[in-house]
Amino acid sequence: MNAVFFLLPVALLLSGTFLVLYLRAVRQGQFDDLDDPPVRILHDD
């Protein structure tokens, strides 16, 4: 039972950290254009 009291806050802290990092990446626009970069390398300018 002692492990639950230790692991539950650790899991909540980690999930909250990853949620904040994901939302920051979305706001910075890192997921805006996922189709063009792989195709862009094939075109020779």
PDBQT receptor file of N, H, CA, C and O in Angstrom, charges set to zero:
ATOM      1  N   MET A   1       0.822  -1.192   0.000  1.00  0.00    +0.000 N 
ATOM      2  CA  MET A   1       0.000   0.000   0.000  1.00  0.00    +0.000 C 
ATOM      3  C   MET A   1       0.866   1.255   0.000  1.00  0.00    +0.000 C 
ATOM      4  O   MET A   1       0.456   2.296  -0.514  1.00  0.00    +0.000 OA
ATOM      5  N   ASN A   2       2.049   1.159   0.570  1.00  0.00    +0.000 N 
ATOM      6  H   ASN A   2       2.382   0.314   0.988  1.00  0.00    +0.000 HD
ATOM      7  CA  ASN A   2       2.935   2.309   0.599  1.00  0.00    +0.000 C 
ATOM      8  C   ASN A   2       3.403   2.689  -0.800  1.00  0.00    +0.000 C 
ATOM      9  O   ASN A   2       3.657   3.860  -1.079  1.00  0.00    +0.000 OA
ATOM     10  N   ALA A   3       3.517   1.697  -1.674  1.00  0.00    +0.000 N 
ATOM     11  H   ALA A   3       3.311   0.745  -1.447  1.00  0.00    +0.000 HD
ATOM     12  CA  ALA A   3       3.957   1.980  -3.038  1.00  0.00    +0.000 C 
ATOM     13  C   ALA A   3       2.928   2.827  -3.777  1.00  0.00    +0.000 C 
ATOM     14  O   ALA A   3       3.298   3.666  -4.599  1.00  0.00    +0.000 OA
ATOM     15  N   VAL A   4       1.655   2.623  -3.499  1.00  0.00    +0.000 N 
ATOM     16  H   VAL A   4       1.355   1.941  -2.831  1.00  0.00    +0.000 HD
ATOM     17  CA  VAL A   4       0.600   3.404  -4.150  1.00  0.00    +0.000 C 
ATOM     18  C   VAL A   4       0.710   4.869  -3.762  1.00  0.00    +0.000 C 
ATOM     19  O   VAL A   4       0.539   5.754  -4.600  1.00  0.00    +0.000 OA
ATOM     20  N   PHE A   5       0.992   5.121  -2.507  1.00  0.00    +0.000 N 
ATOM     21  H   PHE A   5       1.131   4.402  -1.826  1.00  0.00    +0.000 HD
ATOM     22  CA  PHE A   5       1.121   6.504  -2.040  1.00  0.00    +0.000 C 
ATOM     23  C   PHE A   5       2.333   7.190  -2.628  1.00  0.00    +0.000 C 
ATOM     24  O   PHE A   5       2.374   8.419  -2.681  1.00  0.00    +0.000 OA
ATOM     25  N   PHE A   6       3.312   6.438  -3.066  1.00  0.00    +0.000 N 
ATOM     26  H   PHE A   6       3.279   5.440  -3.023  1.00  0.00    +0.000 HD
ATOM     27  CA  PHE A   6       4.489   7.013  -3.704  1.00  0.00    +0.000 C 
ATOM     28  C   PHE A   6       4.299   7.121  -5.216  1.00  0.00    +0.000 C 
ATOM     29  O   PHE A   6       4.617   8.152  -5.809  1.00  0.00    +0.000 OA
ATOM     30  N   LEU A   7       3.783   6.064  -5.839  1.00  0.00    +0.000 N 
ATOM     31  H   LEU A   7       3.525   5.226  -5.357  1.00  0.00    +0.000 HD
ATOM     32  CA  LEU A   7       3.705   6.020  -7.299  1.00  0.00    +0.000 C 
ATOM     33  C   LEU A   7       2.586   6.875  -7.879  1.00  0.00    +0.000 C 
ATOM     34  O   LEU A   7       2.731   7.390  -8.988  1.00  0.00    +0.000 OA
ATOM     35  N   LEU A   8       1.502   7.037  -7.183  1.00  0.00    +0.000 N 
ATOM     36  H   LEU A   8       1.385   6.618  -6.283  1.00  0.00    +0.000 HD
ATOM     37  CA  LEU A   8       0.399   7.842  -7.697  1.00  0.00    +0.000 C 
ATOM     38  C   LEU A   8       0.793   9.313  -7.891  1.00  0.00    +0.000 C 
ATOM     39  O   LEU A   8       0.523   9.859  -8.961  1.00  0.00    +0.000 OA
ATOM     40  N   PRO A   9       1.404   9.968  -6.932  1.00  0.00    +0.000 N 
ATOM     41  CA  PRO A   9       1.840  11.354  -7.177  1.00  0.00    +0.000 C 
ATOM     42  C   PRO A   9       2.911  11.459  -8.252  1.00  0.00    +0.000 C 
ATOM     43  O   PRO A   9       2.934  12.427  -9.012  1.00  0.00    +0.000 OA
ATOM     44  N   VAL A  10       3.794  10.478  -8.322  1.00  0.00    +0.000 N 
ATOM     45  H   VAL A  10       3.776   9.691  -7.705  1.00  0.00    +0.000 HD
ATOM     46  CA  VAL A  10       4.823  10.485  -9.368  1.00  0.00    +0.000 C 
ATOM     47  C   VAL A  10       4.174  10.370 -10.743  1.00  0.00    +0.000 C 
ATOM     48  O   VAL A  10       4.567  11.080 -11.669  1.00  0.00    +0.000 OA
ATOM     49  N   ALA A  11       3.195   9.496 -10.890  1.00  0.00    +0.000 N 
ATOM     50  H   ALA A  11       2.875   8.920 -10.138  1.00  0.00    +0.000 HD
ATOM     51  CA  ALA A  11       2.507   9.333 -12.163  1.00  0.00    +0.000 C 
ATOM     52  C   ALA A  11       1.738  10.591 -12.539  1.00  0.00    +0.000 C 
ATOM     53  O   ALA A  11       1.736  10.991 -13.703  1.00  0.00    +0.000 OA
ATOM     54  N   LEU A  12       1.086  11.215 -11.570  1.00  0.00    +0.000 N 
ATOM     55  H   LEU A  12       1.087  10.890 -10.625  1.00  0.00    +0.000 HD
ATOM     56  CA  LEU A  12       0.355  12.455 -11.844  1.00  0.00    +0.000 C 
ATOM     57  C   LEU A  12       1.309  13.580 -12.225  1.00  0.00    +0.000 C 
ATOM     58  O   LEU A  12       0.995  14.380 -13.106  1.00  0.00    +0.000 OA
ATOM     59  N   LEU A  13       2.449  13.653 -11.585  1.00  0.00    +0.000 N 
ATOM     60  H   LEU A  13       2.704  13.003 -10.870  1.00  0.00    +0.000 HD
ATOM     61  CA  LEU A  13       3.438  14.671 -11.906  1.00  0.00    +0.000 C 
ATOM     62  C   LEU A  13       3.997  14.478 -13.317  1.00  0.00    +0.000 C 
ATOM     63  O   LEU A  13       4.135  15.442 -14.069  1.00  0.00    +0.000 OA
ATOM     64  N   LEU A  14       4.311  13.252 -13.667  1.00  0.00    +0.000 N 
ATOM     65  H   LEU A  14       4.199  12.469 -13.056  1.00  0.00    +0.000 HD
ATOM     66  CA  LEU A  14       4.831  12.976 -15.012  1.00  0.00    +0.000 C 
ATOM     67  C   LEU A  14       3.787  13.244 -16.088  1.00  0.00    +0.000 C 
ATOM     68  O   LEU A  14       4.100  13.832 -17.124  1.00  0.00    +0.000 OA
ATOM     69  N   SER A  15       2.563  12.823 -15.854  1.00  0.00    +0.000 N 
ATOM     70  H   SER A  15       2.309  12.345 -15.013  1.00  0.00    +0.000 HD
ATOM     71  CA  SER A  15       1.525  13.053 -16.858  1.00  0.00    +0.000 C 
ATOM     72  C   SER A  15       1.240  14.545 -17.012  1.00  0.00    +0.000 C 
ATOM     73  O   SER A  15       1.022  15.021 -18.126  1.00  0.00    +0.000 OA
ATOM     74  N   GLY A  16       1.240  15.279 -15.918  1.00  0.00    +0.000 N 
ATOM     75  H   GLY A  16       1.418  14.893 -15.012  1.00  0.00    +0.000 HD
ATOM     76  CA  GLY A  16       1.051  16.722 -15.993  1.00  0.00    +0.000 C 
ATOM     77  C   GLY A  16       2.180  17.408 -16.738  1.00  0.00    +0.000 C 
ATOM     78  O   GLY A  16       1.945  18.341 -17.506  1.00  0.00    +0.000 OA
ATOM     79  N   THR A  17       3.407  16.950 -16.517  1.00  0.00    +0.000 N 
ATOM     80  H   THR A  17       3.598  16.191 -15.893  1.00  0.00    +0.000 HD
ATOM     81  CA  THR A  17       4.566  17.516 -17.221  1.00  0.00    +0.000 C 
ATOM     82  C   THR A  17       4.457  17.284 -18.718  1.00  0.00    +0.000 C 
ATOM     83  O   THR A  17       4.680  18.201 -19.508  1.00  0.00    +0.000 OA
ATOM     84  N   PHE A  18       4.117  16.067 -19.112  1.00  0.00    +0.000 N 
ATOM     85  H   PHE A  18       3.936  15.322 -18.470  1.00  0.00    +0.000 HD
ATOM     86  CA  PHE A  18       3.992  15.775 -20.538  1.00  0.00    +0.000 C 
ATOM     87  C   PHE A  18       2.822  16.522 -21.170  1.00  0.00    +0.000 C 
ATOM     88  O   PHE A  18       2.896  16.910 -22.335  1.00  0.00    +0.000 OA
ATOM     89  N   LEU A  19       1.763  16.723 -20.430  1.00  0.00    +0.000 N 
ATOM     90  H   LEU A  19       1.703  16.408 -19.483  1.00  0.00    +0.000 HD
ATOM     91  CA  LEU A  19       0.632  17.488 -20.946  1.00  0.00    +0.000 C 
ATOM     92  C   LEU A  19       1.035  18.939 -21.195  1.00  0.00    +0.000 C 
ATOM     93  O   LEU A  19       0.687  19.512 -22.227  1.00  0.00    +0.000 OA
ATOM     94  N   VAL A  20       1.758  19.525 -20.268  1.00  0.00    +0.000 N 
ATOM     95  H   VAL A  20       2.041  19.059 -19.430  1.00  0.00    +0.000 HD
ATOM     96  CA  VAL A  20       2.214  20.910 -20.427  1.00  0.00    +0.000 C 
ATOM     97  C   VAL A  20       3.166  21.018 -21.614  1.00  0.00    +0.000 C 
ATOM     98  O   VAL A  20       3.069  21.965 -22.395  1.00  0.00    +0.000 OA
ATOM     99  N   LEU A  21       4.077  20.073 -21.761  1.00  0.00    +0.000 N 
ATOM    100  H   LEU A  21       4.156  19.304 -21.126  1.00  0.00    +0.000 HD
ATOM    101  CA  LEU A  21       5.008  20.107 -22.891  1.00  0.00    +0.000 C 
ATOM    102  C   LEU A  21       4.282  19.936 -24.226  1.00  0.00    +0.000 C 
ATOM    103  O   LEU A  21       4.631  20.590 -25.209  1.00  0.00    +0.000 OA
ATOM    104  N   TYR A  22       3.285  19.070 -24.266  1.00  0.00    +0.000 N 
ATOM    105  H   TYR A  22       3.002  18.539 -23.467  1.00  0.00    +0.000 HD
ATOM    106  CA  TYR A  22       2.509  18.877 -25.487  1.00  0.00    +0.000 C 
ATOM    107  C   TYR A  22       1.737  20.146 -25.853  1.00  0.00    +0.000 C 
ATOM    108  O   TYR A  22       1.735  20.561 -27.012  1.00  0.00    +0.000 OA
ATOM    109  N   LEU A  23       1.091  20.753 -24.877  1.00  0.00    +0.000 N 
ATOM    110  H   LEU A  23       1.093  20.416 -23.936  1.00  0.00    +0.000 HD
ATOM    111  CA  LEU A  23       0.328  21.975 -25.155  1.00  0.00    +0.000 C 
ATOM    112  C   LEU A  23       1.247  23.111 -25.593  1.00  0.00    +0.000 C 
ATOM    113  O   LEU A  23       0.865  23.919 -26.440  1.00  0.00    +0.000 OA
ATOM    114  N   ARG A  24       2.438  23.184 -25.036  1.00  0.00    +0.000 N 
ATOM    115  H   ARG A  24       2.748  22.528 -24.348  1.00  0.00    +0.000 HD
ATOM    116  CA  ARG A  24       3.399  24.213 -25.456  1.00  0.00    +0.000 C 
ATOM    117  C   ARG A  24       3.835  23.986 -26.903  1.00  0.00    +0.000 C 
ATOM    118  O   ARG A  24       3.970  24.942 -27.667  1.00  0.00    +0.000 OA
ATOM    119  N   ALA A  25       4.055  22.734 -27.282  1.00  0.00    +0.000 N 
ATOM    120  H   ALA A  25       3.946  21.957 -26.662  1.00  0.00    +0.000 HD
ATOM    121  CA  ALA A  25       4.447  22.432 -28.654  1.00  0.00    +0.000 C 
ATOM    122  C   ALA A  25       3.321  22.756 -29.632  1.00  0.00    +0.000 C 
ATOM    123  O   ALA A  25       3.581  23.237 -30.735  1.00  0.00    +0.000 OA
ATOM    124  N   VAL A  26       2.080  22.500 -29.242  1.00  0.00    +0.000 N 
ATOM    125  H   VAL A  26       1.868  22.109 -28.346  1.00  0.00    +0.000 HD
ATOM    126  CA  VAL A  26       0.945  22.817 -30.105  1.00  0.00    +0.000 C 
ATOM    127  C   VAL A  26       0.823  24.325 -30.286  1.00  0.00    +0.000 C 
ATOM    128  O   VAL A  26       0.579  24.795 -31.397  1.00  0.00    +0.000 OA
ATOM    129  N   ARG A  27       0.986  25.077 -29.223  1.00  0.00    +0.000 N 
ATOM    130  H   ARG A  27       1.184  24.694 -28.320  1.00  0.00    +0.000 HD
ATOM    131  CA  ARG A  27       0.881  26.538 -29.308  1.00  0.00    +0.000 C 
ATOM    132  C   ARG A  27       2.008  27.150 -30.129  1.00  0.00    +0.000 C 
ATOM    133  O   ARG A  27       1.821  28.200 -30.745  1.00  0.00    +0.000 OA
ATOM    134  N   GLN A  28       3.166  26.515 -30.147  1.00  0.00    +0.000 N 
ATOM    135  H   GLN A  28       3.318  25.662 -29.647  1.00  0.00    +0.000 HD
ATOM    136  CA  GLN A  28       4.288  27.030 -30.930  1.00  0.00    +0.000 C 
ATOM    137  C   GLN A  28       4.184  26.654 -32.398  1.00  0.00    +0.000 C 
ATOM    138  O   GLN A  28       4.975  27.130 -33.212  1.00  0.00    +0.000 OA
ATOM    139  N   GLY A  29       3.222  25.809 -32.752  1.00  0.00    +0.000 N 
ATOM    140  H   GLY A  29       2.579  25.422 -32.091  1.00  0.00    +0.000 HD
ATOM    141  CA  GLY A  29       2.979  25.477 -34.144  1.00  0.00    +0.000 C 
ATOM    142  C   GLY A  29       3.831  24.351 -34.687  1.00  0.00    +0.000 C 
ATOM    143  O   GLY A  29       4.049  24.280 -35.897  1.00  0.00    +0.000 OA
ATOM    144  N   GLN A  30       4.312  23.479 -33.842  1.00  0.00    +0.000 N 
ATOM    145  H   GLN A  30       4.134  23.537 -32.859  1.00  0.00    +0.000 HD
ATOM    146  CA  GLN A  30       5.165  22.395 -34.309  1.00  0.00    +0.000 C 
ATOM    147  C   GLN A  30       4.387  21.313 -35.053  1.00  0.00    +0.000 C 
ATOM    148  O   GLN A  30       4.988  20.495 -35.750  1.00  0.00    +0.000 OA
ATOM    149  N   PHE A  31       3.071  21.294 -34.918  1.00  0.00    +0.000 N 
ATOM    150  H   PHE A  31       2.583  21.958 -34.351  1.00  0.00    +0.000 HD
ATOM    151  CA  PHE A  31       2.259  20.279 -35.574  1.00  0.00    +0.000 C 
ATOM    152  C   PHE A  31       1.403  20.859 -36.694  1.00  0.00    +0.000 C 
ATOM    153  O   PHE A  31       0.459  20.210 -37.144  1.00  0.00    +0.000 OA
ATOM    154  N   ASP A  32       1.716  22.069 -37.151  1.00  0.00    +0.000 N 
ATOM    155  H   ASP A  32       2.483  22.597 -36.785  1.00  0.00    +0.000 HD
ATOM    156  CA  ASP A  32       0.886  22.732 -38.151  1.00  0.00    +0.000 C 
ATOM    157  C   ASP A  32       0.992  22.088 -39.530  1.00  0.00    +0.000 C 
ATOM    158  O   ASP A  32      -0.032  21.824 -40.160  1.00  0.00    +0.000 OA
ATOM    159  N   ASP A  33       2.197  21.832 -40.009  1.00  0.00    +0.000 N 
ATOM    160  H   ASP A  33       3.029  22.047 -39.497  1.00  0.00    +0.000 HD
ATOM    161  CA  ASP A  33       2.381  21.358 -41.371  1.00  0.00    +0.000 C 
ATOM    162  C   ASP A  33       3.171  20.056 -41.356  1.00  0.00    +0.000 C 
ATOM    163  O   ASP A  33       4.401  20.068 -41.316  1.00  0.00    +0.000 OA
ATOM    164  N   LEU A  34       2.458  18.935 -41.387  1.00  0.00    +0.000 N 
ATOM    165  H   LEU A  34       1.459  18.926 -41.419  1.00  0.00    +0.000 HD
ATOM    166  CA  LEU A  34       3.120  17.637 -41.334  1.00  0.00    +0.000 C 
ATOM    167  C   LEU A  34       3.282  16.998 -42.708  1.00  0.00    +0.000 C 
ATOM    168  O   LEU A  34       3.982  15.993 -42.835  1.00  0.00    +0.000 OA
ATOM    169  N   ASP A  35       2.640  17.567 -43.755  1.00  0.00    +0.000 N 
ATOM    170  H   ASP A  35       2.071  18.383 -43.651  1.00  0.00    +0.000 HD
ATOM    171  CA  ASP A  35       2.677  16.937 -45.066  1.00  0.00    +0.000 C 
ATOM    172  C   ASP A  35       3.784  17.467 -45.964  1.00  0.00    +0.000 C 
ATOM    173  O   ASP A  35       4.384  16.694 -46.711  1.00  0.00    +0.000 OA
ATOM    174  N   ASP A  36       4.068  18.744 -45.914  1.00  0.00    +0.000 N 
ATOM    175  H   ASP A  36       3.581  19.373 -45.307  1.00  0.00    +0.000 HD
ATOM    176  CA  ASP A  36       5.016  19.326 -46.864  1.00  0.00    +0.000 C 
ATOM    177  C   ASP A  36       6.492  19.002 -46.619  1.00  0.00    +0.000 C 
ATOM    178  O   ASP A  36       7.207  18.786 -47.598  1.00  0.00    +0.000 OA
ATOM    179  N   PRO A  37       6.993  18.955 -45.391  1.00  0.00    +0.000 N 
ATOM    180  CA  PRO A  37       8.420  18.707 -45.226  1.00  0.00    +0.000 C 
ATOM    181  C   PRO A  37       8.933  17.400 -45.839  1.00  0.00    +0.000 C 
ATOM    182  O   PRO A  37      10.018  17.413 -46.420  1.00  0.00    +0.000 OA
ATOM    183  N   PRO A  38       8.214  16.267 -45.744  1.00  0.00    +0.000 N 
ATOM    184  CA  PRO A  38       8.737  15.065 -46.406  1.00  0.00    +0.000 C 
ATOM    185  C   PRO A  38       8.733  15.183 -47.931  1.00  0.00    +0.000 C 
ATOM    186  O   PRO A  38       9.584  14.594 -48.597  1.00  0.00    +0.000 OA
ATOM    187  N   VAL A  39       7.792  15.931 -48.484  1.00  0.00    +0.000 N 
ATOM    188  H   VAL A  39       7.100  16.409 -47.942  1.00  0.00    +0.000 HD
ATOM    189  CA  VAL A  39       7.704  16.080 -49.926  1.00  0.00    +0.000 C 
ATOM    190  C   VAL A  39       8.703  17.134 -50.414  1.00  0.00    +0.000 C 
ATOM    191  O   VAL A  39       9.228  17.029 -51.523  1.00  0.00    +0.000 OA
ATOM    192  N   ARG A  40       8.956  18.122 -49.606  1.00  0.00    +0.000 N 
ATOM    193  H   ARG A  40       8.529  18.208 -48.705  1.00  0.00    +0.000 HD
ATOM    194  CA  ARG A  40       9.837  19.226 -49.990  1.00  0.00    +0.000 C 
ATOM    195  C   ARG A  40      11.248  18.756 -50.292  1.00  0.00    +0.000 C 
ATOM    196  O   ARG A  40      11.911  19.334 -51.153  1.00  0.00    +0.000 OA
ATOM    197  N   ILE A  41      11.729  17.722 -49.607  1.00  0.00    +0.000 N 
ATOM    198  H   ILE A  41      11.191  17.252 -48.907  1.00  0.00    +0.000 HD
ATOM    199  CA  ILE A  41      13.082  17.245 -49.833  1.00  0.00    +0.000 C 
ATOM    200  C   ILE A  41      13.209  16.571 -51.206  1.00  0.00    +0.000 C 
ATOM    201  O   ILE A  41      14.312  16.466 -51.742  1.00  0.00    +0.000 OA
ATOM    202  N   LEU A  42      12.095  16.118 -51.772  1.00  0.00    +0.000 N 
ATOM    203  H   LEU A  42      11.198  16.204 -51.336  1.00  0.00    +0.000 HD
ATOM    204  CA  LEU A  42      12.142  15.456 -53.069  1.00  0.00    +0.000 C 
ATOM    205  C   LEU A  42      12.228  16.449 -54.231  1.00  0.00    +0.000 C 
ATOM    206  O   LEU A  42      12.667  16.084 -55.322  1.00  0.00    +0.000 OA
ATOM    207  N   HIS A  43      11.821  17.672 -54.014  1.00  0.00    +0.000 N 
ATOM    208  H   HIS A  43      11.464  17.969 -53.128  1.00  0.00    +0.000 HD
ATOM    209  CA  HIS A  43      11.847  18.688 -55.069  1.00  0.00    +0.000 C 
ATOM    210  C   HIS A  43      13.189  19.382 -55.064  1.00  0.00    +0.000 C 
ATOM    211  O   HIS A  43      13.641  19.883 -54.034  1.00  0.00    +0.000 OA
ATOM    212  N   ASP A  44      13.820  19.409 -56.217  1.00  0.00    +0.000 N 
ATOM    213  H   ASP A  44      13.454  19.002 -57.054  1.00  0.00    +0.000 HD
ATOM    214  CA  ASP A  44      15.116  20.052 -56.343  1.00  0.00    +0.000 C 
ATOM    215  C   ASP A  44      14.916  21.494 -56.785  1.00  0.00    +0.000 C 
ATOM    216  O   ASP A  44      14.415  21.753 -57.879  1.00  0.00    +0.000 OA
ATOM    217  N   ASP A  45      15.307  22.422 -55.935  1.00  0.00    +0.000 N 
ATOM    218  H   ASP A  45      15.714  22.211 -55.046  1.00  0.00    +0.000 HD
ATOM    219  CA  ASP A  45      15.132  23.839 -56.272  1.00  0.00    +0.000 C 
ATOM    220  C   ASP A  45      16.412  24.428 -56.824  1.00  0.00    +0.000 C 
ATOM    221  O   ASP A  45      16.452  25.611 -57.162  1.00  0.00    +0.000 OA
TER     222      ASP A  45
